[in-house]
Amino acid sequence: MNDDFFFSAPHLKCDPLGGAVTVAGRVRSRNVCESSSRVCLVVCLLLTPTLARAQQVELGVKGGYFLPAVQQFERTIVVSGPSGYAAAHFDARQNPGVVLGVDIAVWPLSHIGVDLAATVGRSDRSESGLNRTAVLSTFGVRLVGRKRIGETTFRLGVGPALIHMGGSAYDGAATYWSLAKRTLGGATLQGDITRTAGVLRLRLGVEDALYRVTMSPVTAGSDTTRTPLQHDLALTAGVSVPLR
């Protein structure tokens, strides 16, 4: 192994994995869009009878601080060449940023409801020292329970979600930092405290989006990749108003 040489990730930052991303990429994008459309249709069909029986409907808006808690991935790629072996280490994580969201809560029962929520978070993605803009969008449906104590309401919800990753950090040609899929399935957990103030309800909340990324494959060499379960926390403040 004395002839082996090693180099760091900055030497490979612009190296592509290959050019075969045109037809396959368009097919994957079309399949993702079709799957997302089917999910939205199913959700709408499920919510229609719930909305018709609703005792109460609430519209809420919120904004706050976006805090990814876990490194997105780590990977080590070893390639054999005429002069020996070349190894490179790559990693990435989402940096803290801002988040905005909107949700509609439907309450067919006094303490049990369904929450349809969407959020958009903007931050930087750190890629082995490089920072590029990332936009993370989340769309989820949650089963929500609530407990009222005087003018204060405590809510807790959980349900499936779709997480889409965009921005310059995820656009462009495939690299060693690229994801195999930009729209991922996951789940969201949400808890908040609401205080009634006239016709408005002031809300403080925390939300956790859970998912796992899938990395683009490497065309040559051995690849050791670690993709831990992501916890994208959001600390928010907002208001909600009753629509019914």
Secondary structure per residue as TSV (DSSP state, phi and psi in degrees):
chain	resnum	aa	ss	phi	psi
A	1	M	-	360.0	3.7
A	2	N	T	-65.1	-24.1
A	3	D	T	-86.5	-4.2
A	4	D	-	-72.0	148.1
A	5	F	-	-131.8	155.1
A	6	F	-	-131.8	146.8
A	7	F	-	-141.0	161.9
A	8	S	-	-95.4	172.9
A	9	A	G	-59.6	-35.1
A	10	P	G	-57.7	-23.8
A	11	H	G	-69.9	-18.6
A	12	L	G	-114.7	12.6
A	13	K	T	-62.6	-29.2
A	14	C	T	-106.4	4.8
A	15	D	-	-76.3	126.5
A	16	P	-	-80.9	157.6
A	17	L	S	-80.8	-15.8
A	18	G	-	149.4	166.1
A	19	G	S	-95.8	0.7
A	20	A	-	-84.9	63.8
A	21	V	-	-123.0	6.4
A	22	T	S	-80.0	-71.5
A	23	V	H	-66.5	-46.8
A	24	A	H	-62.8	-39.3
A	25	G	H	-64.4	-41.4
A	26	R	H	-66.2	-37.5
A	27	V	H	-64.7	-44.1
A	28	R	H	-62.5	-42.8
A	29	S	H	-62.3	-41.7
A	30	R	H	-64.9	-41.1
A	31	N	H	-64.8	-39.4
A	32	V	H	-64.0	-44.0
A	33	C	H	-62.5	-42.6
A	34	E	H	-64.2	-41.6
A	35	S	H	-64.4	-41.9
A	36	S	H	-63.7	-39.1
A	37	S	H	-63.9	-41.0
A	38	R	H	-64.8	-40.4
A	39	V	H	-62.4	-44.6
A	40	C	H	-61.6	-40.0
A	41	L	H	-64.3	-44.5
A	42	V	H	-62.2	-42.5
A	43	V	H	-61.0	-45.3
A	44	C	H	-61.6	-41.8
A	45	L	H	-64.4	-37.3
A	46	L	H	-72.3	-33.3
A	47	L	H	-80.2	-21.5
A	48	T	H	-59.2	-52.0
A	49	P	H	-67.1	-30.6
A	50	T	H	-65.3	-43.0
A	51	L	H	-64.4	-37.0
A	52	A	H	-65.2	-32.4
A	53	R	T	-95.3	4.7
A	54	A	-	-66.3	133.6
A	55	Q	S	-79.5	-28.3
A	56	Q	E	-152.7	144.1
A	57	V	E	-130.5	131.7
A	58	E	E	-123.9	140.4
A	59	L	E	-112.7	128.5
A	60	G	E	-128.8	147.3
A	61	V	E	-128.1	150.7
A	62	K	E	-155.3	161.3
A	63	G	E	-152.4	157.9
A	64	G	E	175.8	-150.4
A	65	Y	E	-108.9	128.1
A	66	F	E	-99.8	122.2
A	67	L	E	-133.3	86.9
A	68	P	E	-64.0	131.4
A	69	A	-	-102.0	-11.8
A	70	V	S	-130.7	142.1
A	71	Q	-	-60.4	138.6
A	72	Q	-	-70.0	-47.3
A	73	F	E	-161.7	162.1
A	74	E	E	-136.5	138.2
A	75	R	E	-147.3	143.9
A	76	T	E	-122.4	126.0
A	77	I	E	-116.2	127.0
A	78	V	E	-117.6	124.0
A	79	V	E	-121.0	131.9
A	80	S	E	-90.6	130.3
A	81	G	E	-131.2	-179.4
A	82	P	T	-63.3	-23.7
A	83	S	T	-99.4	0.0
A	84	G	E	133.4	-145.0
A	85	Y	E	-110.1	143.7
A	86	A	E	-121.5	127.4
A	87	A	E	-122.5	140.1
A	88	A	E	-138.5	142.9
A	89	H	E	-111.7	133.2
A	90	F	E	-128.9	145.8
A	91	D	E	-154.2	163.1
A	92	A	E	-157.4	152.4
A	93	R	E	-153.4	154.3
A	94	Q	E	-82.3	134.3
A	95	N	-	-89.1	162.0
A	96	P	-	-60.9	152.4
A	97	G	E	-160.5	-154.1
A	98	V	E	-114.1	155.4
A	99	V	E	-140.3	141.9
A	100	L	E	-125.9	148.4
A	101	G	E	-154.1	162.7
A	102	V	E	-141.9	146.9
A	103	D	E	-149.4	153.4
A	104	I	E	-123.8	121.1
A	105	A	E	-106.0	127.9
A	106	V	E	-114.4	127.4
A	107	W	E	-117.7	89.8
A	108	P	S	-71.4	-23.9
A	109	L	S	-121.6	163.2
A	110	S	S	-66.9	-31.6
A	111	H	S	-116.5	-5.8
A	112	I	E	-125.5	132.0
A	113	G	E	-148.5	-177.6
A	114	V	E	-123.9	132.5
A	115	D	E	-116.5	121.5
A	116	L	E	-104.2	115.3
A	117	A	E	-132.1	146.6
A	118	A	E	-138.9	137.0
A	119	T	E	-134.9	153.8
A	120	V	E	-131.4	123.2
A	121	G	E	-117.7	139.8
A	122	R	E	-122.0	128.1
A	123	S	E	-156.5	-174.6
A	124	D	E	-102.0	147.2
A	125	R	E	-105.3	120.7
A	126	S	E	-89.1	117.6
A	127	E	E	-117.8	91.4
A	128	S	T	49.6	43.6
A	129	G	T	103.5	-20.7
A	130	L	E	-90.2	140.8
A	131	N	E	-115.8	125.8
A	132	R	E	-134.4	152.9
A	133	T	E	-69.4	135.6
A	134	A	E	-128.9	141.5
A	135	V	E	-123.6	118.2
A	136	L	E	-109.9	122.2
A	137	S	E	-113.1	135.9
A	138	T	E	-126.6	132.5
A	139	F	E	-128.1	122.3
A	140	G	E	-144.3	160.3
A	141	V	E	-124.0	127.5
A	142	R	E	-126.7	144.6
A	143	L	E	-85.8	125.3
A	144	V	E	-121.7	138.4
A	145	G	E	-118.3	150.0
A	146	R	E	-140.3	155.0
A	147	K	E	-136.9	124.2
A	148	R	E	-100.0	134.4
A	149	I	E	-131.9	99.9
A	150	G	T	65.4	-124.9
A	151	E	T	-91.5	5.5
A	152	T	E	-111.2	136.6
A	153	T	E	-123.1	132.1
A	154	F	E	-106.9	131.0
A	155	R	E	-126.5	146.4
A	156	L	E	-141.7	129.0
A	157	G	E	-138.8	155.8
A	158	V	E	-151.5	145.1
A	159	G	E	178.7	174.0
A	160	P	E	-73.9	159.8
A	161	A	E	-153.4	157.1
A	162	L	E	-109.5	131.6
A	163	I	E	-117.2	122.4
A	164	H	E	-114.4	136.2
A	165	M	E	-113.6	122.9
A	166	G	E	-134.8	-166.6
A	167	G	S	93.7	173.4
A	168	S	T	-63.2	-23.9
A	169	A	T	-67.9	-22.6
A	170	Y	T	-118.7	-6.5
A	171	D	-	-88.1	167.4
A	172	G	S	94.5	-170.6
A	173	A	S	-68.8	157.5
A	174	A	-	-68.3	136.1
A	175	T	-	-135.0	-176.2
A	176	Y	T	-70.5	-10.8
A	177	W	T	-97.6	-3.7
A	178	S	-	-74.9	151.6
A	179	L	B	-96.1	146.0
A	180	A	S	-70.5	-32.2
A	181	K	-	-132.8	138.4
A	182	R	S	-99.8	-13.7
A	183	T	E	-113.8	119.7
A	184	L	E	-123.5	148.7
A	185	G	E	-88.1	145.2
A	186	G	E	-164.8	-149.4
A	187	A	E	-149.5	159.6
A	188	T	E	-128.2	142.8
A	189	L	E	-116.4	137.9
A	190	Q	E	-143.3	137.1
A	191	G	E	-141.0	141.7
A	192	D	E	-152.4	164.2
A	193	I	E	-122.6	127.6
A	194	T	E	-118.2	135.7
A	195	R	E	-121.5	125.2
A	196	T	E	-75.1	130.9
A	197	A	E	-137.3	89.0
A	198	G	T	71.0	-128.5
A	199	V	T	-84.4	-12.7
A	200	L	E	-96.0	156.6
A	201	R	E	-122.5	114.7
A	202	L	E	-81.8	134.9
A	203	R	E	-131.4	134.1
A	204	L	E	-118.2	131.1
A	205	G	E	-145.3	166.0
A	206	V	E	-135.7	138.0
A	207	E	E	-134.7	144.7
A	208	D	E	-128.9	120.2
A	209	A	E	-97.7	124.4
A	210	L	E	-113.2	129.0
A	211	Y	E	-165.6	172.7
A	212	R	-	-135.9	131.7
A	213	V	-	-82.3	158.8
A	214	T	-	-122.5	124.7
A	215	M	B	-85.5	151.7
A	216	S	-	-65.0	142.8
A	217	P	-	-71.5	155.5
A	218	V	-	-96.6	132.7
A	219	T	S	-75.0	-25.9
A	220	A	S	-144.1	151.8
A	221	G	S	86.3	173.9
A	222	S	E	-92.2	146.0
A	223	D	E	-131.9	123.8
A	224	T	E	-115.4	111.5
A	225	T	E	-123.4	137.0
A	226	R	E	-121.1	122.1
A	227	T	-	-125.5	90.2
A	228	P	-	-69.7	162.4
A	229	L	-	-63.4	126.7
A	230	Q	E	-82.5	142.5
A	231	H	E	-127.9	97.6
A	232	D	E	-96.4	98.5
A	233	L	E	-84.2	145.9
A	234	A	E	-135.2	122.9
A	235	L	E	-102.7	118.9
A	236	T	E	-130.6	159.0
A	237	A	E	-134.4	143.1
A	238	G	E	-167.5	-168.7
A	239	V	E	-134.4	156.5
A	240	S	E	-136.4	151.4
A	241	V	E	-131.1	141.5
A	242	P	E	-76.2	132.7
A	243	L	-	-98.0	-18.3
A	244	R	-	-147.9	360.0
